[in-house]
Amino acid sequence: MKSLNEFLNEGKKTWKDLPTDTKKWTYDMATGDEWAEARAEFNKKKPVRWSMKKYKEWIKSAAQQGGANNAYDVARNIDPKLLKWVKQNVVSGDETPLERIQWDIEMYA
């Protein structure tokens, strides 16, 4: 017989269920509500140091995995550290970081 904790946590997604290479995440893993806690824990355990090269790789990978059709949702559900990095390094003029990310994903589609 299962303990109460085992029963309550059965089927729950954890950060260990996510591939260590974020490029291999599916659209559901990157944006799904059931993966939200796992993504937050993953980002605490394995923080990413963003650079322009990593940003472009992430944008291309998001666009290739069907993110271009849902670019707004992908941009809305990104890591807050990436959002801050985009605001400091990529955004110019009147655009917001979310708009810049959305437009970059659509551009690579």
Phi and psi restraints in degrees (range 20) as a CNS / XPLOR table:
assign (resid 1 and name C) (resid 2 and name N)
       (resid 2 and name CA) (resid 2 and name C) 1.0 -81.0 20.0 2
assign (resid 2 and name N) (resid 2 and name CA)
       (resid 2 and name C) (resid 3 and name N) 1.0 149.1 20.0 2
assign (resid 2 and name C) (resid 3 and name N)
       (resid 3 and name CA) (resid 3 and name C) 1.0 -76.6 20.0 2
assign (resid 3 and name N) (resid 3 and name CA)
       (resid 3 and name C) (resid 4 and name N) 1.0 167.6 20.0 2
assign (resid 3 and name C) (resid 4 and name N)
       (resid 4 and name CA) (resid 4 and name C) 1.0 -62.2 20.0 2
assign (resid 4 and name N) (resid 4 and name CA)
       (resid 4 and name C) (resid 5 and name N) 1.0 -42.8 20.0 2
assign (resid 4 and name C) (resid 5 and name N)
       (resid 5 and name CA) (resid 5 and name C) 1.0 -63.1 20.0 2
assign (resid 5 and name N) (resid 5 and name CA)
       (resid 5 and name C) (resid 6 and name N) 1.0 -41.8 20.0 2
assign (resid 5 and name C) (resid 6 and name N)
       (resid 6 and name CA) (resid 6 and name C) 1.0 -62.9 20.0 2
assign (resid 6 and name N) (resid 6 and name CA)
       (resid 6 and name C) (resid 7 and name N) 1.0 -40.8 20.0 2
assign (resid 6 and name C) (resid 7 and name N)
       (resid 7 and name CA) (resid 7 and name C) 1.0 -65.1 20.0 2
assign (resid 7 and name N) (resid 7 and name CA)
       (resid 7 and name C) (resid 8 and name N) 1.0 -43.8 20.0 2
assign (resid 7 and name C) (resid 8 and name N)
       (resid 8 and name CA) (resid 8 and name C) 1.0 -69.2 20.0 2
assign (resid 8 and name N) (resid 8 and name CA)
       (resid 8 and name C) (resid 9 and name N) 1.0 -32.7 20.0 2
assign (resid 8 and name C) (resid 9 and name N)
       (resid 9 and name CA) (resid 9 and name C) 1.0 -93.8 20.0 2
assign (resid 9 and name N) (resid 9 and name CA)
       (resid 9 and name C) (resid 10 and name N) 1.0 2.3 20.0 2
assign (resid 9 and name C) (resid 10 and name N)
       (resid 10 and name CA) (resid 10 and name C) 1.0 -64.2 20.0 2
assign (resid 10 and name N) (resid 10 and name CA)
       (resid 10 and name C) (resid 11 and name N) 1.0 126.7 20.0 2
assign (resid 10 and name C) (resid 11 and name N)
       (resid 11 and name CA) (resid 11 and name C) 1.0 81.4 20.0 2
assign (resid 11 and name N) (resid 11 and name CA)
       (resid 11 and name C) (resid 12 and name N) 1.0 -1.2 20.0 2
assign (resid 11 and name C) (resid 12 and name N)
       (resid 12 and name CA) (resid 12 and name C) 1.0 -76.9 20.0 2
assign (resid 12 and name N) (resid 12 and name CA)
       (resid 12 and name C) (resid 13 and name N) 1.0 136.0 20.0 2
assign (resid 12 and name C) (resid 13 and name N)
       (resid 13 and name CA) (resid 13 and name C) 1.0 -80.8 20.0 2
assign (resid 13 and name N) (resid 13 and name CA)
       (resid 13 and name C) (resid 14 and name N) 1.0 136.7 20.0 2
assign (resid 13 and name C) (resid 14 and name N)
       (resid 14 and name CA) (resid 14 and name C) 1.0 -121.6 20.0 2
assign (resid 14 and name N) (resid 14 and name CA)
       (resid 14 and name C) (resid 15 and name N) 1.0 168.1 20.0 2
assign (resid 14 and name C) (resid 15 and name N)
       (resid 15 and name CA) (resid 15 and name C) 1.0 -63.8 20.0 2
assign (resid 15 and name N) (resid 15 and name CA)
       (resid 15 and name C) (resid 16 and name N) 1.0 -24.5 20.0 2
assign (resid 15 and name C) (resid 16 and name N)
       (resid 16 and name CA) (resid 16 and name C) 1.0 -72.2 20.0 2
assign (resid 16 and name N) (resid 16 and name CA)
       (resid 16 and name C) (resid 17 and name N) 1.0 -18.5 20.0 2
assign (resid 16 and name C) (resid 17 and name N)
       (resid 17 and name CA) (resid 17 and name C) 1.0 -77.6 20.0 2
assign (resid 17 and name N) (resid 17 and name CA)
       (resid 17 and name C) (resid 18 and name N) 1.0 -16.7 20.0 2
assign (resid 17 and name C) (resid 18 and name N)
       (resid 18 and name CA) (resid 18 and name C) 1.0 -84.7 20.0 2
assign (resid 18 and name N) (resid 18 and name CA)
       (resid 18 and name C) (resid 19 and name N) 1.0 140.0 20.0 2
assign (resid 18 and name C) (resid 19 and name N)
       (resid 19 and name CA) (resid 19 and name C) 1.0 -61.6 20.0 2
assign (resid 19 and name N) (resid 19 and name CA)
       (resid 19 and name C) (resid 20 and name N) 1.0 143.9 20.0 2
assign (resid 19 and name C) (resid 20 and name N)
       (resid 20 and name CA) (resid 20 and name C) 1.0 -67.7 20.0 2
assign (resid 20 and name N) (resid 20 and name CA)
       (resid 20 and name C) (resid 21 and name N) 1.0 -27.8 20.0 2
assign (resid 20 and name C) (resid 21 and name N)
       (resid 21 and name CA) (resid 21 and name C) 1.0 -89.0 20.0 2
assign (resid 21 and name N) (resid 21 and name CA)
       (resid 21 and name C) (resid 22 and name N) 1.0 112.9 20.0 2
assign (resid 21 and name C) (resid 22 and name N)
       (resid 22 and name CA) (resid 22 and name C) 1.0 -65.4 20.0 2
assign (resid 22 and name N) (resid 22 and name CA)
       (resid 22 and name C) (resid 23 and name N) 1.0 -17.6 20.0 2
assign (resid 22 and name C) (resid 23 and name N)
       (resid 23 and name CA) (resid 23 and name C) 1.0 -67.8 20.0 2
assign (resid 23 and name N) (resid 23 and name CA)
       (resid 23 and name C) (resid 24 and name N) 1.0 -20.7 20.0 2
assign (resid 23 and name C) (resid 24 and name N)
       (resid 24 and name CA) (resid 24 and name C) 1.0 -91.9 20.0 2
assign (resid 24 and name N) (resid 24 and name CA)
       (resid 24 and name C) (resid 25 and name N) 1.0 2.2 20.0 2
assign (resid 24 and name C) (resid 25 and name N)
       (resid 25 and name CA) (resid 25 and name C) 1.0 -72.1 20.0 2
assign (resid 25 and name N) (resid 25 and name CA)
       (resid 25 and name C) (resid 26 and name N) 1.0 142.3 20.0 2
assign (resid 25 and name C) (resid 26 and name N)
       (resid 26 and name CA) (resid 26 and name C) 1.0 -79.6 20.0 2
assign (resid 26 and name N) (resid 26 and name CA)
       (resid 26 and name C) (resid 27 and name N) 1.0 171.8 20.0 2
assign (resid 26 and name C) (resid 27 and name N)
       (resid 27 and name CA) (resid 27 and name C) 1.0 -60.3 20.0 2
assign (resid 27 and name N) (resid 27 and name CA)
       (resid 27 and name C) (resid 28 and name N) 1.0 -40.8 20.0 2
assign (resid 27 and name C) (resid 28 and name N)
       (resid 28 and name CA) (resid 28 and name C) 1.0 -63.8 20.0 2
assign (resid 28 and name N) (resid 28 and name CA)
       (resid 28 and name C) (resid 29 and name N) 1.0 -39.2 20.0 2
assign (resid 28 and name C) (resid 29 and name N)
       (resid 29 and name CA) (resid 29 and name C) 1.0 -65.1 20.0 2
assign (resid 29 and name N) (resid 29 and name CA)
       (resid 29 and name C) (resid 30 and name N) 1.0 -37.3 20.0 2
assign (resid 29 and name C) (resid 30 and name N)
       (resid 30 and name CA) (resid 30 and name C) 1.0 -79.2 20.0 2
assign (resid 30 and name N) (resid 30 and name CA)
       (resid 30 and name C) (resid 31 and name N) 1.0 -26.3 20.0 2
assign (resid 30 and name C) (resid 31 and name N)
       (resid 31 and name CA) (resid 31 and name C) 1.0 -128.2 20.0 2
assign (resid 31 and name N) (resid 31 and name CA)
       (resid 31 and name C) (resid 32 and name N) 1.0 -15.8 20.0 2
assign (resid 31 and name C) (resid 32 and name N)
       (resid 32 and name CA) (resid 32 and name C) 1.0 -67.7 20.0 2
assign (resid 32 and name N) (resid 32 and name CA)
       (resid 32 and name C) (resid 33 and name N) 1.0 143.9 20.0 2
assign (resid 32 and name C) (resid 33 and name N)
       (resid 33 and name CA) (resid 33 and name C) 1.0 -64.6 20.0 2
assign (resid 33 and name N) (resid 33 and name CA)
       (resid 33 and name C) (resid 34 and name N) 1.0 -34.6 20.0 2
assign (resid 33 and name C) (resid 34 and name N)
       (resid 34 and name CA) (resid 34 and name C) 1.0 -69.3 20.0 2
assign (resid 34 and name N) (resid 34 and name CA)
       (resid 34 and name C) (resid 35 and name N) 1.0 -16.7 20.0 2
assign (resid 34 and name C) (resid 35 and name N)
       (resid 35 and name CA) (resid 35 and name C) 1.0 -99.6 20.0 2
assign (resid 35 and name N) (resid 35 and name CA)
       (resid 35 and name C) (resid 36 and name N) 1.0 -0.7 20.0 2
assign (resid 35 and name C) (resid 36 and name N)
       (resid 36 and name CA) (resid 36 and name C) 1.0 -58.7 20.0 2
assign (resid 36 and name N) (resid 36 and name CA)
       (resid 36 and name C) (resid 37 and name N) 1.0 -47.6 20.0 2
assign (resid 36 and name C) (resid 37 and name N)
       (resid 37 and name CA) (resid 37 and name C) 1.0 -65.3 20.0 2
assign (resid 37 and name N) (resid 37 and name CA)
       (resid 37 and name C) (resid 38 and name N) 1.0 -39.7 20.0 2
assign (resid 37 and name C) (resid 38 and name N)
       (resid 38 and name CA) (resid 38 and name C) 1.0 -64.6 20.0 2
assign (resid 38 and name N) (resid 38 and name CA)
       (resid 38 and name C) (resid 39 and name N) 1.0 -41.6 20.0 2
assign (resid 38 and name C) (resid 39 and name N)
       (resid 39 and name CA) (resid 39 and name C) 1.0 -63.1 20.0 2
assign (resid 39 and name N) (resid 39 and name CA)
       (resid 39 and name C) (resid 40 and name N) 1.0 -42.3 20.0 2
assign (resid 39 and name C) (resid 40 and name N)
       (resid 40 and name CA) (resid 40 and name C) 1.0 -63.2 20.0 2
assign (resid 40 and name N) (resid 40 and name CA)
       (resid 40 and name C) (resid 41 and name N) 1.0 -43.6 20.0 2
assign (resid 40 and name C) (resid 41 and name N)
       (resid 41 and name CA) (resid 41 and name C) 1.0 -66.6 20.0 2
assign (resid 41 and name N) (resid 41 and name CA)
       (resid 41 and name C) (resid 42 and name N) 1.0 -40.3 20.0 2
assign (resid 41 and name C) (resid 42 and name N)
       (resid 42 and name CA) (resid 42 and name C) 1.0 -60.6 20.0 2
assign (resid 42 and name N) (resid 42 and name CA)
       (resid 42 and name C) (resid 43 and name N) 1.0 -43.8 20.0 2
assign (resid 42 and name C) (resid 43 and name N)
       (resid 43 and name CA) (resid 43 and name C) 1.0 -66.3 20.0 2
assign (resid 43 and name N) (resid 43 and name CA)
       (resid 43 and name C) (resid 44 and name N) 1.0 -28.2 20.0 2
assign (resid 43 and name C) (resid 44 and name N)
       (resid 44 and name CA) (resid 44 and name C) 1.0 -74.4 20.0 2
assign (resid 44 and name N) (resid 44 and name CA)
       (resid 44 and name C) (resid 45 and name N) 1.0 -39.9 20.0 2
assign (resid 44 and name C) (resid 45 and name N)
       (resid 45 and name CA) (resid 45 and name C) 1.0 -77.3 20.0 2
assign (resid 45 and name N) (resid 45 and name CA)
       (resid 45 and name C) (resid 46 and name N) 1.0 -36.5 20.0 2
assign (resid 45 and name C) (resid 46 and name N)
       (resid 46 and name CA) (resid 46 and name C) 1.0 -131.4 20.0 2
assign (resid 46 and name N) (resid 46 and name CA)
       (resid 46 and name C) (resid 47 and name N) 1.0 75.9 20.0 2
assign (resid 46 and name C) (resid 47 and name N)
       (resid 47 and name CA) (resid 47 and name C) 1.0 -68.7 20.0 2
assign (resid 47 and name N) (resid 47 and name CA)
       (resid 47 and name C) (resid 48 and name N) 1.0 149.9 20.0 2
assign (resid 47 and name C) (resid 48 and name N)
       (resid 48 and name CA) (resid 48 and name C) 1.0 -107.0 20.0 2
assign (resid 48 and name N) (resid 48 and name CA)
       (resid 48 and name C) (resid 49 and name N) 1.0 134.3 20.0 2
assign (resid 48 and name C) (resid 49 and name N)
       (resid 49 and name CA) (resid 49 and name C) 1.0 -95.7 20.0 2
assign (resid 49 and name N) (resid 49 and name CA)
       (resid 49 and name C) (resid 50 and name N) 1.0 111.1 20.0 2
assign (resid 49 and name C) (resid 50 and name N)
       (resid 50 and name CA) (resid 50 and name C) 1.0 -79.8 20.0 2
assign (resid 50 and name N) (resid 50 and name CA)
       (resid 50 and name C) (resid 51 and name N) 1.0 143.5 20.0 2
assign (resid 50 and name C) (resid 51 and name N)
       (resid 51 and name CA) (resid 51 and name C) 1.0 -140.7 20.0 2
assign (resid 51 and name N) (resid 51 and name CA)
       (resid 51 and name C) (resid 52 and name N) 1.0 170.5 20.0 2
assign (resid 51 and name C) (resid 52 and name N)
       (resid 52 and name CA) (resid 52 and name C) 1.0 -62.2 20.0 2
assign (resid 52 and name N) (resid 52 and name CA)
       (resid 52 and name C) (resid 53 and name N) 1.0 -37.7 20.0 2
assign (resid 52 and name C) (resid 53 and name N)
       (resid 53 and name CA) (resid 53 and name C) 1.0 -63.5 20.0 2
assign (resid 53 and name N) (resid 53 and name CA)
       (resid 53 and name C) (resid 54 and name N) 1.0 -47.5 20.0 2
assign (resid 53 and name C) (resid 54 and name N)
       (resid 54 and name CA) (resid 54 and name C) 1.0 -64.8 20.0 2
assign (resid 54 and name N) (resid 54 and name CA)
       (resid 54 and name C) (resid 55 and name N) 1.0 -37.6 20.0 2
assign (resid 54 and name C) (resid 55 and name N)
       (resid 55 and name CA) (resid 55 and name C) 1.0 -61.9 20.0 2
assign (resid 55 and name N) (resid 55 and name CA)
       (resid 55 and name C) (resid 56 and name N) 1.0 -46.8 20.0 2
assign (resid 55 and name C) (resid 56 and name N)
       (resid 56 and name CA) (resid 56 and name C) 1.0 -65.3 20.0 2
assign (resid 56 and name N) (resid 56 and name CA)
       (resid 56 and name C) (resid 57 and name N) 1.0 -39.0 20.0 2
assign (resid 56 and name C) (resid 57 and name N)
       (resid 57 and name CA) (resid 57 and name C) 1.0 -61.9 20.0 2
assign (resid 57 and name N) (resid 57 and name CA)
       (resid 57 and name C) (resid 58 and name N) 1.0 -43.2 20.0 2
assign (resid 57 and name C) (resid 58 and name N)
       (resid 58 and name CA) (resid 58 and name C) 1.0 -64.9 20.0 2
assign (resid 58 and name N) (resid 58 and name CA)
       (resid 58 and name C) (resid 59 and name N) 1.0 -42.2 20.0 2
assign (resid 58 and name C) (resid 59 and name N)
       (resid 59 and name CA) (resid 59 and name C) 1.0 -61.6 20.0 2
assign (resid 59 and name N) (resid 59 and name CA)
       (resid 59 and name C) (resid 60 and name N) 1.0 -46.9 20.0 2
assign (resid 59 and name C) (resid 60 and name N)
       (resid 60 and name CA) (resid 60 and name C) 1.0 -62.0 20.0 2
assign (resid 60 and name N) (resid 60 and name CA)
       (resid 60 and name C) (resid 61 and name N) 1.0 -42.6 20.0 2
assign (resid 60 and name C) (resid 61 and name N)
       (resid 61 and name CA) (resid 61 and name C) 1.0 -66.6 20.0 2
assign (resid 61 and name N) (resid 61 and name CA)
       (resid 61 and name C) (resid 62 and name N) 1.0 -39.5 20.0 2
assign (resid 61 and name C) (resid 62 and name N)
       (resid 62 and name CA) (resid 62 and name C) 1.0 -65.0 20.0 2
assign (resid 62 and name N) (resid 62 and name CA)
       (resid 62 and name C) (resid 63 and name N) 1.0 -38.9 20.0 2
assign (resid 62 and name C) (resid 63 and name N)
       (resid 63 and name CA) (resid 63 and name C) 1.0 -68.9 20.0 2
assign (resid 63 and name N) (resid 63 and name CA)
       (resid 63 and name C) (resid 64 and name N) 1.0 -38.2 20.0 2
assign (resid 63 and name C) (resid 64 and name N)
       (resid 64 and name CA) (resid 64 and name C) 1.0 -72.6 20.0 2
assign (resid 64 and name N) (resid 64 and name CA)
       (resid 64 and name C) (resid 65 and name N) 1.0 -26.6 20.0 2
assign (resid 64 and name C) (resid 65 and name N)
       (resid 65 and name CA) (resid 65 and name C) 1.0 -92.1 20.0 2
assign (resid 65 and name N) (resid 65 and name CA)
       (resid 65 and name C) (resid 66 and name N) 1.0 26.1 20.0 2
assign (resid 65 and name C) (resid 66 and name N)
       (resid 66 and name CA) (resid 66 and name C) 1.0 86.8 20.0 2
assign (resid 66 and name N) (resid 66 and name CA)
       (resid 66 and name C) (resid 67 and name N) 1.0 6.2 20.0 2
assign (resid 66 and name C) (resid 67 and name N)
       (resid 67 and name CA) (resid 67 and name C) 1.0 -70.3 20.0 2
assign (resid 67 and name N) (resid 67 and name CA)
       (resid 67 and name C) (resid 68 and name N) 1.0 -21.1 20.0 2
assign (resid 67 and name C) (resid 68 and name N)
       (resid 68 and name CA) (resid 68 and name C) 1.0 -64.6 20.0 2
assign (resid 68 and name N) (resid 68 and name CA)
       (resid 68 and name C) (resid 69 and name N) 1.0 -32.5 20.0 2
assign (resid 68 and name C) (resid 69 and name N)
       (resid 69 and name CA) (resid 69 and name C) 1.0 -71.2 20.0 2
assign (resid 69 and name N) (resid 69 and name CA)
       (resid 69 and name C) (resid 70 and name N) 1.0 -24.1 20.0 2
assign (resid 69 and name C) (resid 70 and name N)
       (resid 70 and name CA) (resid 70 and name C) 1.0 -128.7 20.0 2
assign (resid 70 and name N) (resid 70 and name CA)
       (resid 70 and name C) (resid 71 and name N) 1.0 42.3 20.0 2
assign (resid 70 and name C) (resid 71 and name N)
       (resid 71 and name CA) (resid 71 and name C) 1.0 -58.7 20.0 2
assign (resid 71 and name N) (resid 71 and name CA)
       (resid 71 and name C) (resid 72 and name N) 1.0 -37.2 20.0 2
assign (resid 71 and name C) (resid 72 and name N)
       (resid 72 and name CA) (resid 72 and name C) 1.0 -64.5 20.0 2
assign (resid 72 and name N) (resid 72 and name CA)
       (resid 72 and name C) (resid 73 and name N) 1.0 -43.9 20.0 2
assign (resid 72 and name C) (resid 73 and name N)
       (resid 73 and name CA) (resid 73 and name C) 1.0 -64.8 20.0 2
assign (resid 73 and name N) (resid 73 and name CA)
       (resid 73 and name C) (resid 74 and name N) 1.0 -40.5 20.0 2
assign (resid 73 and name C) (resid 74 and name N)
       (resid 74 and name CA) (resid 74 and name C) 1.0 -62.9 20.0 2
assign (resid 74 and name N) (resid 74 and name CA)
       (resid 74 and name C) (resid 75 and name N) 1.0 -45.7 20.0 2
assign (resid 74 and name C) (resid 75 and name N)
       (resid 75 and name CA) (resid 75 and name C) 1.0 -63.4 20.0 2
assign (resid 75 and name N) (resid 75 and name CA)
       (resid 75 and name C) (resid 76 and name N) 1.0 -38.0 20.0 2
assign (resid 75 and name C) (resid 76 and name N)
       (resid 76 and name CA) (resid 76 and name C) 1.0 -69.5 20.0 2
assign (resid 76 and name N) (resid 76 and name CA)
       (resid 76 and name C) (resid 77 and name N) 1.0 -25.9 20.0 2
assign (resid 76 and name C) (resid 77 and name N)
       (resid 77 and name CA) (resid 77 and name C) 1.0 -105.6 20.0 2
assign (resid 77 and name N) (resid 77 and name CA)
       (resid 77 and name C) (resid 78 and name N) 1.0 21.8 20.0 2
assign (resid 77 and name C) (resid 78 and name N)
       (resid 78 and name CA) (resid 78 and name C) 1.0 -82.8 20.0 2
assign (resid 78 and name N) (resid 78 and name CA)
       (resid 78 and name C) (resid 79 and name N) 1.0 169.3 20.0 2
assign (resid 78 and name C) (resid 79 and name N)
       (resid 79 and name CA) (resid 79 and name C) 1.0 -62.4 20.0 2
assign (resid 79 and name N) (resid 79 and name CA)
       (resid 79 and name C) (resid 80 and name N) 1.0 130.2 20.0 2
assign (resid 79 and name C) (resid 80 and name N)
       (resid 80 and name CA) (resid 80 and name C) 1.0 -57.3 20.0 2
assign (resid 80 and name N) (resid 80 and name CA)
       (resid 80 and name C) (resid 81 and name N) 1.0 -30.0 20.0 2
assign (resid 80 and name C) (resid 81 and name N)
       (resid 81 and name CA) (resid 81 and name C) 1.0 -66.3 20.0 2
assign (resid 81 and name N) (resid 81 and name CA)
       (resid 81 and name C) (resid 82 and name N) 1.0 -37.6 20.0 2
assign (resid 81 and name C) (resid 82 and name N)
       (resid 82 and name CA) (resid 82 and name C) 1.0 -67.1 20.0 2
assign (resid 82 and name N) (resid 82 and name CA)
       (resid 82 and name C) (resid 83 and name N) 1.0 -40.8 20.0 2
assign (resid 82 and name C) (resid 83 and name N)
       (resid 83 and name CA) (resid 83 and name C) 1.0 -59.9 20.0 2
assign (resid 83 and name N) (resid 83 and name CA)
       (resid 83 and name C) (resid 84 and name N) 1.0 -43.3 20.0 2
assign (resid 83 and name C) (resid 84 and name N)
       (resid 84 and name CA) (resid 84 and name C) 1.0 -64.9 20.0 2
assign (resid 84 and name N) (resid 84 and name CA)
       (resid 84 and name C) (resid 85 and name N) 1.0 -42.6 20.0 2
assign (resid 84 and name C) (resid 85 and name N)
       (resid 85 and name CA) (resid 85 and name C) 1.0 -62.7 20.0 2
assign (resid 85 and name N) (resid 85 and name CA)
       (resid 85 and name C) (resid 86 and name N) 1.0 -43.0 20.0 2
assign (resid 85 and name C) (resid 86 and name N)
       (resid 86 and name CA) (resid 86 and name C) 1.0 -62.1 20.0 2
assign (resid 86 and name N) (resid 86 and name CA)
       (resid 86 and name C) (resid 87 and name N) 1.0 -41.7 20.0 2
assign (resid 86 and name C) (resid 87 and name N)
       (resid 87 and name CA) (resid 87 and name C) 1.0 -61.4 20.0 2
assign (resid 87 and name N) (resid 87 and name CA)
       (resid 87 and name C) (resid 88 and name N) 1.0 -38.0 20.0 2
assign (resid 87 and name C) (resid 88 and name N)
       (resid 88 and name CA) (resid 88 and name C) 1.0 -81.6 20.0 2
assign (resid 88 and name N) (resid 88 and name CA)
       (resid 88 and name C) (resid 89 and name N) 1.0 -30.7 20.0 2
assign (resid 88 and name C) (resid 89 and name N)
       (resid 89 and name CA) (resid 89 and name C) 1.0 -117.4 20.0 2
assign (resid 89 and name N) (resid 89 and name CA)
       (resid 89 and name C) (resid 90 and name N) 1.0 -19.9 20.0 2
assign (resid 89 and name C) (resid 90 and name N)
       (resid 90 and name CA) (resid 90 and name C) 1.0 -116.8 20.0 2
assign (resid 90 and name N) (resid 90 and name CA)
       (resid 90 and name C) (resid 91 and name N) 1.0 -39.2 20.0 2
assign (resid 90 and name C) (resid 91 and name N)
       (resid 91 and name CA) (resid 91 and name C) 1.0 -66.5 20.0 2
assign (resid 91 and name N) (resid 91 and name CA)
       (resid 91 and name C) (resid 92 and name N) 1.0 137.3 20.0 2
assign (resid 91 and name C) (resid 92 and name N)
       (resid 92 and name CA) (resid 92 and name C) 1.0 -137.6 20.0 2
assign (resid 92 and name N) (resid 92 and name CA)
       (resid 92 and name C) (resid 93 and name N) 1.0 146.9 20.0 2
assign (resid 92 and name C) (resid 93 and name N)
       (resid 93 and name CA) (resid 93 and name C) 1.0 73.8 20.0 2
assign (resid 93 and name N) (resid 93 and name CA)
       (resid 93 and name C) (resid 94 and name N) 1.0 -141.1 20.0 2
assign (resid 93 and name C) (resid 94 and name N)
       (resid 94 and name CA) (resid 94 and name C) 1.0 -89.5 20.0 2
assign (resid 94 and name N) (resid 94 and name CA)
       (resid 94 and name C) (resid 95 and name N) 1.0 -1.7 20.0 2
assign (resid 94 and name C) (resid 95 and name N)
       (resid 95 and name CA) (resid 95 and name C) 1.0 -74.2 20.0 2
assign (resid 95 and name N) (resid 95 and name CA)
       (resid 95 and name C) (resid 96 and name N) 1.0 153.7 20.0 2
assign (resid 95 and name C) (resid 96 and name N)
       (resid 96 and name CA) (resid 96 and name C) 1.0 -96.0 20.0 2
assign (resid 96 and name N) (resid 96 and name CA)
       (resid 96 and name C) (resid 97 and name N) 1.0 161.6 20.0 2
assign (resid 96 and name C) (resid 97 and name N)
       (resid 97 and name CA) (resid 97 and name C) 1.0 -58.7 20.0 2
assign (resid 97 and name N) (resid 97 and name CA)
       (resid 97 and name C) (resid 98 and name N) 1.0 -38.2 20.0 2
assign (resid 97 and name C) (resid 98 and name N)
       (resid 98 and name CA) (resid 98 and name C) 1.0 -63.6 20.0 2
assign (resid 98 and name N) (resid 98 and name CA)
       (resid 98 and name C) (resid 99 and name N) 1.0 -41.2 20.0 2
assign (resid 98 and name C) (resid 99 and name N)
       (resid 99 and name CA) (resid 99 and name C) 1.0 -63.8 20.0 2
assign (resid 99 and name N) (resid 99 and name CA)
       (resid 99 and name C) (resid 100 and name N) 1.0 -43.5 20.0 2
assign (resid 99 and name C) (resid 100 and name N)
       (resid 100 and name CA) (resid 100 and name C) 1.0 -60.4 20.0 2
assign (resid 100 and name N) (resid 100 and name CA)
       (resid 100 and name C) (resid 101 and name N) 1.0 -45.0 20.0 2
assign (resid 100 and name C) (resid 101 and name N)
       (resid 101 and name CA) (resid 101 and name C) 1.0 -64.5 20.0 2
assign (resid 101 and name N) (resid 101 and name CA)
       (resid 101 and name C) (resid 102 and name N) 1.0 -45.6 20.0 2
assign (resid 101 and name C) (resid 102 and name N)
       (resid 102 and name CA) (resid 102 and name C) 1.0 -58.8 20.0 2
assign (resid 102 and name N) (resid 102 and name CA)
       (resid 102 and name C) (resid 103 and name N) 1.0 -47.3 20.0 2
assign (resid 102 and name C) (resid 103 and name N)
       (resid 103 and name CA) (resid 103 and name C) 1.0 -65.5 20.0 2
assign (resid 103 and name N) (resid 103 and name CA)
       (resid 103 and name C) (resid 104 and name N) 1.0 -37.3 20.0 2
assign (resid 103 and name C) (resid 104 and name N)
       (resid 104 and name CA) (resid 104 and name C) 1.0 -65.6 20.0 2
assign (resid 104 and name N) (resid 104 and name CA)
       (resid 104 and name C) (resid 105 and name N) 1.0 -41.0 20.0 2
assign (resid 104 and name C) (resid 105 and name N)
       (resid 105 and name CA) (resid 105 and name C) 1.0 -63.6 20.0 2
assign (resid 105 and name N) (resid 105 and name CA)
       (resid 105 and name C) (resid 106 and name N) 1.0 -44.2 20.0 2
assign (resid 105 and name C) (resid 106 and name N)
       (resid 106 and name CA) (resid 106 and name C) 1.0 -64.9 20.0 2
assign (resid 106 and name N) (resid 106 and name CA)
       (resid 106 and name C) (resid 107 and name N) 1.0 -33.4 20.0 2
assign (resid 106 and name C) (resid 107 and name N)
       (resid 107 and name CA) (resid 107 and name C) 1.0 -65.3 20.0 2
assign (resid 107 and name N) (resid 107 and name CA)
       (resid 107 and name C) (resid 108 and name N) 1.0 -37.4 20.0 2
assign (resid 107 and name C) (resid 108 and name N)
       (resid 108 and name CA) (resid 108 and name C) 1.0 -84.4 20.0 2
assign (resid 108 and name N) (resid 108 and name CA)
       (resid 108 and name C) (resid 109 and name N) 1.0 -0.9 20.0 2
